[in-house]
């Protein structure tokens, strides 16, 4: 009688966590994150002309491999500021993923990005 084997893959954890033991971090830490934002954010012309300012909250998921997915504006500002915040988040390098139970997991992260006219 032939013997058959069935390979069973471990279940993939698709849960998106909001808090974990080790939260995801931008490579180089918070200072490097804000440096990256300062270097790449361009204040939208329409926002400048119409006097829009405030904080855009961009929510995204940091995947176990560090990639950023599910980018959305949790709270926006008009004049193109929300779109600019999303554009820059899409440019980010991979993050250091979050960890729960000793494994890399999907973690939702909300990033405040300030738009202030000088």
Secondary structure, DSSP 8 states (H G I E B T S, - for coil): ---------------EESS-SB--B-TT-HHHHHHHHHHH----HHHHHHT--EEEEEEEEE-TTS-EEEEEEEE--TTTHHHHHHHHHHH----B-EEETTEEEEEEEEEEEEE---
